[in-house]
Amino acid sequence: MKKLVVISAPSGAGKSTIVNYLLKHISSLSFSVSACSRPKRTNEIEGKDYYFISLNEFKNKIRNNDFLEWEEVYPNHFYGTLMTEINKIWSENKTVIFDIDVEGGINIKNKFPKDCLSIFIMPPTLSALEKRLKIRGTESDEKLSMRLEKAKTEIKKSKLFDNIIINDNLDEAFLHVKRLVLDFIKK
């Protein structure tokens, strides 16, 4: 069966850390690499973290309906899931796992309501989220403020997900999410 697992959260809540844990511990999962139009960060790898494509190329792919879902997350910073990526994973008889922003996660869940498990990773508090983002050190003060404002809106949408996991203890969050995903895959 063609299944999908969506892990969404505000930026800095721990979704990438949790997805990486799941990929190490559940061999039937395969990561869906998203495409984006933003510049590559120094620690990111093309085709592993994202497919980095130009803004014009991204817009052409939107016009050609090449995306399962896409969104303009910040001005001229588009993110999306290429259908070719999903079909490749399904052809390998694997379950697709997404590390995706909240709007993208909602869009996927709406397109595959029965075949998608959606999990929202909730930061314990907004101040804890701000601290995590500052420690990460990848944001200017302006971008940090933008991310925190966006997080407030995203947290309000958490009720649209199948499950909400508060990430105040990473080891507990790992185990809780792993149990949810394994139960879903076995259905």
C-alpha positions, 0 to 999 in steps of 0.5 A: 500500500502507498503510505505517507508519514508527515512530520511537521512543526515550526522551524526549530521544533525538532522535526528534522532530528525526529525524522532522522531518528525514524529513518535510522530505526525504521527501514521501510521508510524513505525520505522525500527530498523536497525542492526549494528555491532558497539558497543552499546553506553551507551544511546542506547537500544537494539531493539529500537535504533539498533539490535546490532549483532556481526561482524561475525553474520552480515556477515552471514546475508549478505551471507544469503541475510537477508538484504534489504540493508547494508553497511560498513559505517566505517571499520568493522562497518556494518549497515543494514536493515533486511527484517524481520523488514520491513515485520513486519511493513508492516504486521501491515499496517504501513508505514516504516520510516528509520533514515538511512545513505545516502548510505542506503537511496539511496539504498532503494530509488533505490529498491522502486522508486515509493513507497519510499519518500526520504528526505535529511536533510542538515546541514546549514553549515559544521561548524554548523555540526562540532559544533553539533557533538562536543556538542554531545560529542560521538566522538574522534577527529579522528572520528569527522574528519572522520565524517566531511570528510564523510559529504562532500561526502554525501552532494554531493549525496543530489541531489539523494533524492526527497527532501532536507530540510535545518535544520537551524531552527528545528521547521520549518524543523519539519513542512516541513518534516511532510507536505511532509510525510503526502502528500506522505502517502495520495497518 
